[in-house]
Amino acid sequence: MSVPPRAHSRDAGPRALGRALEVLESLARRRDGATLSALSQRLGSPKSSLLYLLRPMTRLGYLVRNPDGRYRLGPAAFTLAMAALSNRELPELARPFLEDLAAKSGETALLATMAADAPAAVYIDKVESQSPIRYGALIGERRPLYCSAIGKLLLAYLEPARRQEYLRTTRLKAFTPQTPVTRPTLRRMLEEIRSTGLSVSVDEIAEGAAGIAAPVFDRHGLVTAGLVLGATSQRVLAEQPRLAALLTDRAHELSRVMGFGGEFPG
């Protein structure tokens, strides 16, 4: 029995939409793009049917067709992706990276940003270590900018005028013998952090406690947060290269998710 024409029309829209999404997903996984023939083979769809979709998608900017015939994702696709990301909260995006960091390092992994109401770092999410002796911090807890791994990281990447104002006006109180309390020393630390993309604090706030922090960049190249590994001073000093490599890898991956397309420091 033949299908009424209206039923054909009713089914064609969802099928075309599904196939268009398959095209986008396929090209998103291939940085070098794909030809019409390759897409046809990969998706199991006739070239004529695909071409019917590719033309309007290209016209609308969701795809671009290179001179060599390869299709790639276009600017409209990236704009849509960034709009979707902007509607998700940073902790939601960062959570899988924190969980992976904590699992692979065995230490407490934290996410922190600059506090909105004061020059201080504030923890906004964490995944605690399972070790009986572990770094403890509460969500919402703050750290000084001049003597903590995350604080120095955020201070290093702060807008220069605001950074100079902080250094000029802030009293550098000593919490331990290791707290940096002279401005020349702190400035040298901040320069090194900007150069390496890594901030380390050992015994600066409390003896026996240490942290390593790495920056998270957004699509504008601004540091909007930092990933932190907190541990005992002994473990950080013994395993700093391994922990630093894990941390920077996850921070780079999260930065890419945030839309950062530039070069990383270090």
N, C-alpha and C positions, 0 to 999 in steps of 0.2 A: 504494500500500500504506500502511495506517495505521501510525503510530508507536505502539509500546506505551506505555501511560500512565507506566511507570516511567522511560522515556527522556525523556519530557516533564519529569518531576520532576527528573531528573538534570541537564538542561540549564537549567532555570529558575533555579537558584541562581546560577551564574556570570553569566547574563544580567542578573539583578537586581542583583548586586554591581557589574557593569560600569556599569550605568545609574546606580546610586547614586553612583559615583565621577564619572561625567559631570556629574551634578547639582552635586556639590561643586565641581568644576573650573569649571563655568559660572558659579556664583554667586561664586566667588573672584575672577573677572575683572570682576564688576559690583558696584561699591560701593553702588549704589542698589537692589540686589536685582532680582528678576524675578517676574512673576506666573506662575500655572500655565499660562496660554495662551502666554506668551512662552517659557517653558521647553519646552512641548510643541512649539512651532514650531522652536525652536533645536535641539532634540535629535532631532526627527523621531519623537516618541513620542506615542501617544494620551494624552489627558488622564487617562482612567481608569487606565491603567497607571502613569502618573507619580504620580497621587494615592495609589495603592497603596504607593508608595515614600516619598512625602513625609510621610505621616502618621506612620509609625514613626520616621523620621529627625527629625521635629519633636518627637515624644514623648521621644526619647532626648537631645535637646538639640543635635543636629548642625545643625539648622535652627531658625529662628524665623519665625513668620508674623505680619507686621504687620497692623494694622487695615485698611490699604488693600489687603490681599490679596497683598502682595509677600513673597516668601520671601528670607531672608538667611541667611548662615552664623551658627550659634549658638555658644554658649560651649563646647560639647563639641568642636566643630571646631577652635576656637582652642587649647584645651587639648591636643588631639592634635598640632597643628602645633608648639606649643612643646616638647612632649615629644620630637618628632622632632629639632628644632633642638638641644635640650640634649644629644643623643647625638652631635652632630657637633663636632669640634674647631674652635676659633676660627680657626686658620690655614686650615682647609679652607673655612670660610665666607668668609673675607676674601680668599682667593687671587684670585678674579675681579676684585675691586675693585683689588687691587694691580697686576694685569696691565693693567687699563684705565688706571689712574693713570700708570704708567710709560710706556705707549704714547702717551697724549695729552699728557703733560707733557714727555716726553723726559728725565726725571730719574729717579733711583733712588727707588723707592717701598718703604716699610718698614712693618711691623706690630710694635708693641711693647706690652708690659705691664709692670706692676710686678714686680720680682724677688720671688720667694717668701721668700728668706732674708736680704734686706738692702734698705734704702731706696735703690733704684736702678731705673732703667728698663732693660729688656732687650729686644733685638730677637729676635723669634721667627719672622719670615719676611721675605723681601725679593724684589723683582724689580729687577734692576740696569738702569741706563741703558745705552744703546748708544753713548753719546757717548765719544770717546777720553779726554776729561777729565771724570771723573764722581766722585760721592760714593761712597766705599767703606766698607762696614761688614760685619761678619760676623754670621751668626745666632748668638745667644748672647752677643754683645758688649754691654757695659753702658754706660750714660751716667749722669752725676750728675743728681740731681733739680733742682739749683739753677742749672745752666748748660748746658742743652741744650734744644732745642725740645720733645722728647718728655718729658724730665725735668720741666721746668717745667709742662707740661700736666698730667702725672699728679700732681704736687705740688699744683697749683691745685685739683684735684678730690678730693684726699685728704680723708678725714674730718678735720674741723677740729681735734680734739684731737691727732691724729697729726701733722697739718701743723704745729701750734704746737710740738710736741715736737721735730720735725725742725729747725725754724727756731731753736729754743732751743739745741740740742745740736750741730748740725753746724758744723764749721769750713769757712768759705767760702773755699776756696783759689783763688787767681788762676792761671788757665792762660794768659791773654792780657790785654792792657789792657782788653778788652771784657767780661771775666768779671764778672758781678754779685757783688760781695763785701760789700755792706752789706745788712743785713736790711731797712731801710726801702725801699731800691730794689727788692729782691726781692719784698717784700710788695706794692708797687705793681704790679709785673709780674704777679703772681698774680691780683690783683684785675681787671686788664685782661683776662687770659686767661679768667677766669670770665665776664666781661661779654661778650666778643666770641666766645668759643668757638674761639680761634685762638692758637697759640703760635709765636713766631718767635725764632730764635737766629741771630745773624750774628757770626762770629769769636769766639764765647764760649769754645770749647774749643780750637780750632785756627784760626789766621788763614787766611782764604781758604775756610773751610768754613761752610756755613749749612744751616739746616733750618726747615721749617714743619710744625707738627703740629696735628691736629684730633681731638677726642674721639669715641670710640665708646661709646654708651650701651647698657645692656642693658634688659630689660623692667622692671626695678625702678628705672630712672632713674639707675643707678650707672655711672660711667665704668670700664669693664673693660679698655680698651685705647686705643691711639691710632694713627691713620694718619699717616705721616710722608713728606714729600718732602725728600730730601737733595740738595744741589747746591752749586756754587761760590757764594761770597758775591756775586760779580758778577752771576750769573744770577738769584739770588733777589732782589737789590735791583732789578734791571731788570724782572723779570717777576712781582713779588710779587702784584699783584691777580689776574692770570690763574691763577697757581699756587694761590693761596689759594681761589679760586672752585672750581677742579677738586677740590681736596682736601676742602673742606667738603661739596661735593655727594656725593662718594663716601662720606665719613664718615657723612653723614645717611642715605644709602641702606643702608649696612651696619648702622647703628643700627636701622633699621626691620626689617631681616632678623633682628636680634637680639631683636625684640619690643618695642622702645621706641615708645611711643605719645604721648609728651609733646611739649612745645615745645622747640625748639633755641635755644641762646643766640645772641646777635648780632642 
